[in-house]
Amino acid sequence: MNLLLLPARNIALTIPVVLVTGFITGLYVDTSPLKNYILPVTMVMIYPMMIGFRLGEIINLAHKKLILVSLGINFFIVPLLAYLLGVLFLVDDPQLFAGLAIASLLPTSNMTIAFTMLGGGNIPAAIKLTVISLVLGSLLAPWYLLVMVGTYIQIDVLATLKTITLVVFVPLTLGMVTYRLILKKYTQEEFYTVIKPNLPAVTVWGMVYIIFTGMSTNAHTIVSQSNLFLLAVLVQALFYAANYFISLTFGRFYFNGENTITLVFSTVLCNLAISMGVAATAFGVKAALMVSLAFLFQGQSAAWFIRLNKRYNLLQNILPGDS
């Protein structure tokens, strides 16, 4: 059990170690056969995340203003930002562009709820946004990808929909069925205190596999095109910095501190696990590598945001009032 939980308990260290290990391994070993197992590994990786997923939150009408502003940022401003960064920096490598686009179209994750709780945000709204954004993003992603990167890389909308169905909706269905079966033997409290905390461990092991595969199979490309790799890191840094600025600006004008924290973490934090799986299966390991680089920024930036907010009161409202 300790071995199973090790990567999940040390995620900030796990990702850089896997990136470096994958890079060194790829220089000496042909790991291309690992690509053949990315789809089933992705489905297994997503499945634990879906156990306990409450689809009924979609019909809950609470927090309407916060929901609408968050969805507007997630499905208009953030994709536009990703498109502009891609056009400016990544047109010479459409797979990297596609990886950035996919991450921008699948917002929110379990990290959204966790960091909202740690930052003192509106947790019920964060849960609702996580559910809505996952379902809406999964349905819209193929069409957005066609518009955003269809000029630079071939987009098969039906194939992408099939991939998203396998990666998102099949695990979602299995997760809801599993949750019902669990509740026949355990109480909800036992599920959330004993079972649920251990489920992310399986997801993280799946992420380790995909990150390792993406890094190792691209190792020689990184050596020969190191400037492109550094450019991809720069683009991810710009993407996250701009996202924080946008969400903070909207939050400080329209919401109190609690709802602003929820807005920030529901718009800045992407569902990197699903994004990486879709990127790898739909566009290849280089697209997955682009998503993998986001792990270097996402968790650490969220933790620093909470620290800086406590020290410098970043969420002090410009306008009086609240919603």
C-alpha positions as CSV (number, residue, x, y, z in Angstrom):
1,M,0.0,0.0,0.0
2,N,2.9,2.4,0.8
3,L,4.3,1.7,-2.7
4,L,0.9,2.3,-4.3
5,L,0.5,5.6,-2.5
6,L,4.1,6.8,-2.9
7,P,3.7,8.9,-6.2
8,A,0.4,10.4,-5.1
9,R,1.8,11.5,-1.7
10,N,4.8,13.1,-3.4
11,I,3.3,14.4,-6.6
12,A,5.5,17.6,-6.7
13,L,8.6,15.4,-6.7
14,T,7.2,12.5,-8.8
15,I,6.6,14.5,-11.9
16,P,10.1,16.0,-12.3
17,V,11.6,12.6,-11.5
18,V,9.5,10.8,-14.1
19,L,10.4,13.5,-16.7
20,V,14.1,13.1,-16.1
21,T,14.0,9.3,-15.9
22,G,11.9,9.1,-19.1
23,F,14.3,11.4,-20.9
24,I,17.4,9.4,-19.9
25,T,15.8,6.1,-20.7
26,G,14.6,7.3,-24.1
27,L,18.2,8.2,-25.1
28,Y,19.3,4.5,-24.7
29,V,16.1,2.4,-25.0
30,D,13.4,2.2,-27.7
31,T,10.2,2.7,-25.7
32,S,7.9,3.2,-28.7
33,P,6.0,-0.1,-27.9
34,L,4.7,1.6,-24.8
35,K,2.5,3.9,-27.0
36,N,0.4,0.9,-27.9
37,Y,-1.0,0.7,-24.3
38,I,-1.8,4.4,-23.8
39,L,-5.5,4.2,-24.4
40,P,-6.3,1.3,-22.0
41,V,-3.9,2.9,-19.4
42,T,-5.7,6.2,-19.8
43,M,-9.1,4.5,-19.2
44,V,-7.8,2.8,-16.1
45,M,-6.3,6.1,-15.0
46,I,-9.5,8.1,-15.3
47,Y,-11.8,5.4,-13.8
48,P,-10.9,6.0,-10.1
49,M,-11.5,9.8,-10.5
50,M,-15.1,9.0,-11.5
51,I,-16.0,6.9,-8.5
52,G,-18.2,9.2,-6.4
53,F,-18.7,11.7,-9.3
54,R,-22.1,13.4,-8.8
55,L,-23.6,14.1,-12.2
56,G,-26.7,15.4,-10.5
57,E,-24.8,18.6,-9.6
58,I,-25.5,19.9,-13.2
59,I,-29.2,20.5,-12.4
60,N,-28.4,22.4,-9.1
61,L,-29.2,26.0,-9.8
62,A,-27.2,27.6,-7.0
63,H,-24.3,30.0,-7.6
64,K,-25.6,31.1,-11.0
65,K,-23.4,34.2,-11.4
66,L,-20.2,32.4,-10.4
67,I,-21.0,29.5,-12.7
68,L,-21.7,31.7,-15.7
69,V,-18.6,33.8,-15.2
70,S,-16.4,30.7,-14.8
71,L,-17.9,29.0,-17.8
72,G,-17.4,32.2,-19.9
73,I,-13.7,32.3,-18.9
74,N,-13.2,28.5,-19.4
75,F,-14.9,28.2,-22.8
76,F,-14.2,31.6,-24.4
77,I,-11.3,33.5,-22.9
78,V,-9.0,30.6,-22.0
79,P,-9.3,28.8,-25.4
80,L,-8.7,32.1,-27.1
81,L,-5.6,32.6,-25.0
82,A,-4.3,29.1,-25.9
83,Y,-5.1,29.8,-29.5
84,L,-3.1,33.1,-29.5
85,L,-0.1,31.5,-27.7
86,G,-0.2,28.6,-30.1
87,V,-0.3,30.8,-33.2
88,L,2.5,33.0,-31.8
89,F,4.9,30.2,-30.7
90,L,3.8,26.7,-31.7
91,V,2.7,26.7,-35.4
92,D,5.9,24.9,-36.4
93,D,4.9,22.0,-34.2
94,P,1.2,21.3,-34.4
95,Q,1.3,18.4,-32.0
96,L,2.5,20.7,-29.2
97,F,-0.2,23.2,-30.3
98,A,-2.8,20.5,-30.0
99,G,-1.6,19.5,-26.6
100,L,-2.0,23.1,-25.3
101,A,-5.4,23.4,-26.9
102,I,-6.7,20.2,-25.3
103,A,-5.6,21.3,-21.8
104,S,-7.3,24.6,-22.3
105,L,-10.6,22.9,-23.2
106,L,-10.8,20.5,-20.2
107,P,-10.9,22.8,-17.2
108,T,-11.3,21.8,-13.5
109,S,-10.3,18.6,-11.7
110,N,-10.2,17.1,-8.2
111,M,-7.4,19.6,-7.6
112,T,-10.0,22.4,-8.1
113,I,-12.0,21.1,-5.1
114,A,-8.9,20.4,-3.0
115,F,-7.3,23.8,-3.5
116,T,-10.6,25.6,-3.1
117,M,-10.9,23.9,0.3
118,L,-7.3,24.8,1.2
119,G,-7.7,28.4,0.2
120,G,-11.0,28.9,2.0
121,G,-13.2,29.1,-1.1
122,N,-16.8,28.2,-1.9
123,I,-16.6,24.4,-2.0
124,P,-20.2,23.6,-3.1
125,A,-19.7,25.9,-6.1
126,A,-16.3,24.3,-6.9
127,I,-17.9,20.8,-6.9
128,K,-20.7,22.0,-9.2
129,L,-18.2,23.7,-11.6
130,T,-16.1,20.6,-11.7
131,V,-19.0,18.4,-12.8
132,I,-20.3,20.9,-15.4
133,S,-16.9,21.8,-16.9
134,L,-15.9,18.1,-17.3
135,V,-19.2,17.2,-19.2
136,L,-19.3,20.4,-21.2
137,G,-15.6,20.4,-22.1
138,S,-15.8,16.8,-23.2
139,L,-18.7,17.5,-25.5
140,L,-17.2,20.7,-27.0
141,A,-13.5,19.8,-27.2
142,P,-13.6,18.1,-30.7
143,W,-15.4,21.1,-32.3
144,Y,-13.1,23.6,-30.5
145,L,-10.1,21.7,-31.6
146,L,-11.3,21.7,-35.2
147,V,-11.5,25.5,-35.1
148,M,-8.3,26.1,-33.1
149,V,-5.8,23.7,-34.7
150,G,-7.6,22.3,-37.7
151,T,-5.6,24.6,-39.9
152,Y,-2.3,23.1,-38.7
153,I,-3.1,19.5,-38.0
154,Q,-5.7,17.1,-39.3
155,I,-8.7,16.8,-36.9
156,D,-11.1,13.9,-37.3
157,V,-14.0,15.1,-35.2
158,L,-15.7,11.7,-35.0
159,A,-12.5,9.9,-34.0
160,T,-11.9,12.6,-31.4
161,L,-15.4,12.1,-30.1
162,K,-14.8,8.4,-29.9
163,T,-11.6,8.9,-28.0
164,I,-13.3,11.2,-25.5
165,T,-16.1,8.8,-25.1
166,L,-13.6,6.0,-24.3
167,V,-11.5,8.2,-22.0
168,V,-14.2,10.2,-20.2
169,F,-17.7,8.8,-20.5
170,V,-17.0,5.1,-20.3
171,P,-15.0,5.5,-17.0
172,L,-17.7,8.0,-15.9
173,T,-20.4,5.4,-16.3
174,L,-18.3,2.7,-14.7
175,G,-17.4,5.0,-11.8
176,M,-21.1,5.8,-11.1
177,V,-22.0,2.1,-11.2
178,T,-19.1,1.3,-8.9
179,Y,-20.1,4.0,-6.5
180,R,-23.6,2.5,-6.2
181,L,-22.1,-0.9,-5.5
182,I,-19.8,0.4,-2.9
183,L,-22.7,2.1,-1.1
184,K,-24.4,-1.2,-0.7
185,K,-21.6,-2.4,1.5
186,Y,-20.2,0.9,3.0
187,T,-21.7,4.2,4.2
188,Q,-21.0,7.5,2.4
189,E,-18.8,8.5,5.4
190,E,-16.7,5.3,5.1
191,F,-16.4,5.8,1.3
192,Y,-15.1,9.4,1.7
193,T,-12.8,8.7,4.7
194,V,-11.5,5.2,3.9
195,I,-11.8,4.4,0.2
196,K,-11.9,7.8,-1.7
197,P,-8.5,9.0,-0.4
198,N,-6.7,6.0,-1.9
199,L,-8.3,6.2,-5.4
200,P,-6.0,9.0,-6.7
201,A,-3.0,6.6,-6.3
202,V,-4.1,4.6,-9.3
203,T,-4.7,7.7,-11.3
204,V,-1.2,9.0,-10.5
205,W,0.4,5.7,-11.6
206,G,-1.4,6.0,-14.9
207,M,-0.1,9.5,-15.3
208,V,3.4,8.3,-14.5
209,Y,3.1,5.8,-17.3
210,I,1.9,8.4,-19.9
211,I,4.5,11.0,-18.8
212,F,7.3,8.5,-19.0
213,T,6.1,7.3,-22.4
214,G,5.8,10.8,-23.7
215,M,9.2,11.9,-22.4
216,S,11.1,8.8,-23.4
217,T,9.8,8.5,-26.9
218,N,10.6,12.2,-27.5
219,A,14.0,12.2,-25.9
220,H,16.0,12.3,-29.2
221,T,13.7,15.0,-30.5
222,I,14.3,17.1,-27.4
223,V,18.1,16.8,-27.8
224,S,18.0,17.7,-31.5
225,Q,15.4,20.5,-30.9
226,S,16.1,21.7,-27.4
227,N,15.0,25.2,-28.3
228,L,11.5,23.8,-29.1
229,F,11.3,22.0,-25.8
230,L,12.3,25.2,-23.9
231,L,9.7,27.1,-26.0
232,A,7.0,24.7,-24.9
233,V,7.9,25.3,-21.2
234,L,7.8,29.0,-21.8
235,V,4.4,28.8,-23.4
236,Q,3.0,26.8,-20.5
237,A,4.4,29.4,-18.0
238,L,2.8,32.3,-20.0
239,F,-0.5,30.3,-20.2
240,Y,-0.7,29.9,-16.4
241,A,0.4,33.5,-15.6
242,A,-2.2,34.9,-18.0
243,N,-4.9,32.6,-16.5
244,Y,-4.2,33.8,-13.0
245,F,-4.3,37.5,-14.1
246,I,-7.6,37.0,-16.0
247,S,-9.4,35.2,-13.2
248,L,-8.1,37.5,-10.5
249,T,-9.3,40.5,-12.5
250,F,-12.8,39.2,-12.9
251,G,-12.9,38.0,-9.3
252,R,-11.9,41.3,-7.7
253,F,-14.5,43.2,-9.7
254,Y,-17.4,40.8,-9.3
255,F,-17.0,38.6,-6.3
256,N,-15.9,38.4,-2.6
257,G,-12.8,36.6,-1.6
258,E,-14.4,33.2,-1.1
259,N,-16.0,33.1,-4.5
260,T,-12.9,34.6,-6.2
261,I,-10.8,31.7,-4.8
262,T,-13.3,29.3,-6.4
263,L,-13.3,31.3,-9.7
264,V,-9.4,31.2,-9.8
265,F,-9.1,27.4,-9.2
266,S,-12.0,26.5,-11.5
267,T,-10.5,28.4,-14.4
268,V,-6.7,28.1,-13.9
269,L,-6.5,24.4,-13.0
270,C,-7.0,22.1,-15.9
271,N,-7.9,18.4,-15.9
272,L,-4.4,17.4,-16.9
273,A,-5.0,13.6,-16.4
274,I,-7.8,13.5,-18.9
275,S,-6.1,16.1,-21.2
276,M,-3.0,14.0,-21.3
277,G,-4.9,10.8,-22.1
278,V,-6.9,12.5,-24.9
279,A,-3.8,14.2,-26.3
280,A,-1.8,11.0,-26.4
281,T,-4.5,8.9,-28.0
282,A,-5.8,11.5,-30.4
283,F,-2.6,13.3,-31.5
284,G,0.4,11.4,-30.2
285,V,3.0,11.4,-27.4
286,K,4.4,14.8,-28.3
287,A,1.0,16.4,-27.6
288,A,0.9,14.4,-24.3
289,L,4.4,15.8,-23.5
290,M,3.0,19.3,-23.9
291,V,0.3,18.5,-21.4
292,S,2.9,16.8,-19.1
293,L,4.9,20.1,-18.9
294,A,1.8,21.7,-17.3
295,F,2.4,19.5,-14.2
296,L,5.5,21.6,-13.6
297,F,3.3,24.7,-13.0
298,Q,-0.2,23.7,-12.0
299,G,0.1,22.3,-8.5
300,Q,3.0,24.5,-7.4
301,S,1.4,27.7,-8.7
302,A,-1.8,26.9,-6.9
303,A,0.0,26.3,-3.6
304,W,2.0,29.6,-4.1
305,F,-1.2,31.5,-4.9
306,I,-2.7,30.4,-1.5
307,R,0.5,31.5,0.3
308,L,0.7,34.8,-1.5
309,N,-3.0,35.6,-0.9
310,K,-2.6,35.0,2.8
311,R,0.4,37.3,3.0
312,Y,-0.6,40.0,0.5
313,N,-4.4,39.8,0.4
314,L,-4.5,39.4,-3.4
315,L,-8.3,39.1,-3.3
316,Q,-9.1,42.5,-1.8
317,N,-12.2,43.8,-3.8
318,I,-11.9,46.8,-6.0
319,L,-15.7,47.3,-6.0
320,P,-17.9,47.1,-3.0
321,G,-20.7,44.5,-2.7
322,D,-20.7,40.9,-3.6
323,S,-22.6,38.1,-5.2
